[in-house]
Amino acid sequence: MRLHFRGVVLPGEDVRDLWVHDGVVSFTPIAGADTVHTSGWIVPGLVDAHCHVGIKYGGGHEDSAGAITQAEVERDAGALLLRDAGSPIDTRFLDDREDLPRIIRAGRHIARPKRYIRELGIDLDDERDLPDIVAEQARRGDGWVKIVGDWIDRAVGDLAPLWSDAILKEAIDAAHREGARVTAHVFGEDALPALLEAGIDCIEHGTGLTDDTIDLMARNHTALVPTLINIDTFPGIADTATKFPAYAAHMRDLHRRSRETVAKAHEAGVPIYTGTDAGGSIRHGLIADEIQALAGAGFTPHDALGASAWNARTWLGHPGIAPGAPADFVVYQQDPRLNLATLASPAWVVLRGRIYNRRDPVTANR
């Protein structure tokens, strides 16, 4: 398939001609190419850096057909690179589908018994097993491992860390020896210092960040994926936690200051990327909502889009739009930076050089 597009290729500002042949990008004219669009804004394929292909909406394990549908929904929304931050099923069969987004897997969540969502993760009775399990997941994954840093401890009635400081250091070092990066689910404040001091590479959610831990993240270049549209479910979680009033109040407070927390981290220079936490309580295909949420936390529209496009792809080791790069990009009729809501309605989604989800069948600009 030979295709030709013309438009502003972000993050640049120049109008350029872009050709696609054999699934890769070229800036050199290709004879016989089908001109698809000549007046749009062309964005590298969006990144959902925290989602769960394989967790059913509402909870539980997806079957193969359900996982395929989830990936299709992400593709049609323009999310062409997914970091799967923990799945209870093996989704590698999706890699055989050329029509589905590329997936970077972090294996399964690693937690303690009764300290995470039931049946989703690997539960360790003895925390001393954590380094070995982390190393095993690193070998099975795609360069990432996911641990649960904190969760409600019913004995204390509030969020609390799952692991001792020393074992975290051993576990993160074990992942690094395997060439993998480590990320952690963290809602509250108390688990963060030990994770950051141990050299963790990324924090998911991070609602409990303080000035001190933000400074530590910035100095360590630790990434943050705040999952803001998921954080907006905190008040509802609190409403159901009637047996644990301290936990409920804590969750409401974390939600109340979540945008301010992300804004402080951004201002301090913490690298921040978009993730929806789709799967479970969040539907797939909402990457546009998460980008808009970042703008509501102090990002410029350009930077909010970059956190889900060119910057996120670089962070995950995947190219943007460049000669010889895979032809994974999204085309919009209007400049999405002028109105981020435009991101919810891509005109063209191009994945591996093939067009999906044509929203403009008239193709008036051909």
N, C-alpha and C positions, 0 to 999 in steps of 0.2 A: 504494500500500500504506500503510495506516494502522496503526500499532503503538503499544502502550502498555506501558511497563515501570515498575516501582517498585522502588527499592532505594537503597543508599548509593552516591551518585555521587562517586567519588574524583577529586581528593584531599580533598574535603570529608568531613565525618562525618555529615551529615544524610541521613535517608531522604527521597527526593524522587520525584515522579512525572515521568516523561519520556515524551514522545510523539514519534513519527516520522511525517512526512508529506512526500511528494515528495522523499524522500532527505535531509531535513534535520531537525534537532532542534528541538523546541519544549517549553517548560515550561508552555505554556497548553493546557488540555484540547482534544482534537480529537474531535469527535463521530464515532461509528461505528468508533473504533479497536479493534483486536483486542488484548486484554490478553494479553501473552505470559508475563510473569514478575512476581511481586510481592514477592519476598523475597531479592534477590541483592545483589551488589556490582558496580557498573557502572564500568568502567575505560575511559578513552579508548583507541582502537586502539593496540596496541603498535607499537613502532618497532624495526626491525632496521636500525641505522644503518651497518652494514658487511656487505653481502652481495653476491653475484655471481650475478644471474639471467642465465644464458647460459653459465656454466662448468659442465661436466659433473662430477658426483661422480667422483673418481678422475682428473680432468684431461681437457682437450680442450674443443672447442666443442660446445655443445648445439644441437640443431635446434629448430624452432619448437615442436613438440609437447613437447619436453623442457623448454623455458623456461616454457611454460604450466603444466606439472605442478609445476615448482619454485614458481611464484607461487601456485598453488593450495595447496600444502603450507604456505607461509607464511601464507596467509589462514586456513586451518583451525587454525593454531596461535595465531591472534589477532594476528599481525603484519600490520597493515593499511597501514603506511607503510614503504617500503623505501628506503634510500639505497644505490643500486647503486654500489659503490666500484670500478668498472672491469669492463667486459664486452667480450669479443672480438666479440660480435654486436650488431646493432642491434635493440633490444627495443621500439622504439616501437609496433610493432604490438599490443603488449599494452595500450596505452592505449585501444584500441577495445573492450576487454573490461570491461564494467561489473562483472563478477563477480571481478575480480582486484585486488590491492592497488595503491595509488598508488605510483609509482616516481619517485624523484629520481635522475637519472643523473649520474655524474661522468665520462662518456666512457670512453676507454680509458686503461689505465696508460701512463705515459710513462717510458721507461727507456733504458738504453744497451745496445749489443749484448753478449750473453752475460752480462748482469747482471740478469736476471730470468727468470721462467718462460717458456720458449720459446713463441712464437706468440700470447701473450696480449696483449702490449702493443705500443706504437709504439717502435721502437728508433731512437735518434738516433746516427748516427756522429759528428756534430759537436755538442758541447754548446751551441755558439753558436746552434743552431736552437731551443733550448728555449723562449725567450720567444714566438717565433712559433707554435710548436706548441701551447703552453699557451693562447695567445689563440684559436687555432682550435678547440681542444677546449672552451674556455669558451663560444664561440658555438654549439657543437653540443650542449652539455650542458644541464642543468637547474639551473645556478647553482653547479656544483662542477667542479673539475678534480683529477685524481689523478696524482701523480708518485711514482716509486719513489725514496726517499731513501737507502736503503742495501740492500745484498745481498752475498752472498759474492763476494769478489774472489779468484779462484783463484791469482793471482800472489802474493798475500800470505797466502793460506790462512785468511782470516777475513772477517768483515763489514767493509765499508768504504763510505764515501760515494760516490755516483755523480757529484756535481756540484760545481763550484767555488762558493765563497761568493758571488762577484759575479754569476754567471749565475743563481743562485737568486733573488737580489734582483730582477733584471730580470724574471725569469719570473713571480714572484708579483705584482709591480707590474703586469705585463701582464694577468694574470687579473683583478686588482682594477679595472683600467680598463674591463674588459668587464663588470663587475658580478658576477663570479663569486668564490667562495671556493675556497681551495686546501687540499688535504689530502695527506699523504704517508705512505707505508709506511715505517716505521722500526722496526727491531729493536734495534740497538745504540746505543752512546753517542755515537759520533763525529759522526754526521750531524746530531744535534739542535741544537747551538748555532747553526749557520749558518741552518737552516730557521727557527728561532724568531726570530733577529735579523732575518731577511728579512721577517718579518710573516706567516708562514703561519697559517692559521685553525684547523687541526686536525691532530692527529697520530694515526695508526692504529698500534695495538699499543703502542708506547712503552715496551717492556720495559727499554730502556737509560736511562730517566730517572734523573737524579741530583738531589741536593738543589738544585744550582744551576739545572738546566734546569727542574725543577719550579717553582722560584721565578719563573723567567722566564715560564713558561706561565701561572702565576697572575697575574702583573702584566700580561701581554698578553691575558688572558682567552682563551687558546688552548684549544680543546676537546681532549679525549682520548677515543678509542674503543678500549678496551684489548683487546677480542676474547679474553677469558680462556679460553674453551673451545678456541680455536685455539692459544693459547699452551701449552696442555696437550699439544699434539703435539710440542713442542720436543724432549723426550727421545728420541722415536722418530726425529726428523730427525737428531739427534746420533748415534744408533746406526748410521745409514747413512752417515755422513760419515767413514769410516775413513781416507780419504786426507788429511783436513784436521783433525788433532787439536786445533789451537788453536780452530778454528771450532766443533767439537763440544763442547769444554769451555766455550766462551763461551755456546753455546745452552743447555747444561744450567744454567749459572749464572744466565742471564737467567730461565729458568723457575723456578729455585729461589726467587728473590726477587721474582717477579712480583706476588704478592698484597701483599707489603710495599710494593712500588713504587706500586701503585694506591692503597693505604691512605694513603701519604704524600701523594700528589697530591690525594686527596680532602680530607684534613685541611688542606692548603694552600689549598684553595678552587678548584682546577682544575675546570672544568665537565666532567663525565664522563657518557658516554652508552653505551648497549648496542649491540653489534654482534657477530654470531656468526662472521663471515667464511665464511658458508655458500657452497658452490661449491668444487670442488676436493677438499680433504681433509675438509671438514666438510659434513654433510648439512643440507639446509634444514629449517626448522620447529623449531629448537632455541632460540628466544628465551627460553623459560622457564629453560633451563639457564644461559644467560648472566646472567639476572637473579639466579639463585641464586648464581652465581659471584661477582657483585659483593657480595652479602651476605657471602660468605666472605672478601672483601677489606676488611671493616670497615664496609660500608654498613648502615644500619638497613634492615629490610625495606621500610619506607615509601619511603626514599630510593632503594633499588635499583629499586623499581617505578617511581618517578618518573623515573629515568634512562632508562626504556624507554617511558614514557607521557607524562604531562603536560609534564615538562621537555624531553624529547626533541622532542616535537611543536612546542613553542614555539621551540626552537633551530632547527628546520628550516622554520619559518614556516608551520606548519599548526595549526589550532585544535584544542582538546580538545573537551569536551562543553559546548556553550554554545548559547543560542537562535540559530537561523539557521545554525549550523555543520553541515557534512556529518555525517550519522548514521553514523559509523564508531566503533564501540565494542564491548567484549567484556563479557559478563556471567558471573559466577562464582557458584556456589551457596554458597561459603564466603568469608570475608574472606581474600584471598590474602596479606595482610600477616602474618596469623597463621601461615600455612604456605605459603611461596612455591611449594611443589610443586603447589599447587592450580592454578597458572598453566598447567600442562601439560594441563589438562582443562577448557577453557571450556564452560559450559553453552550459551551462545549467542554467535555471532559475527555482528555486524551491520555490513555494509559497504554504503555508499551507500543505506542504508535498507532493505536486504534481508537476510534471515536465512540464514546458512550454517552447516553443521556442527553441527546440533542434536545435542547429546550426551545430552539428556534427553527422549526422545520421549513419555514419559508426561505431561509438562507438569503435574505435580501442583500447582504453585503458580498455575495460571491462574485 
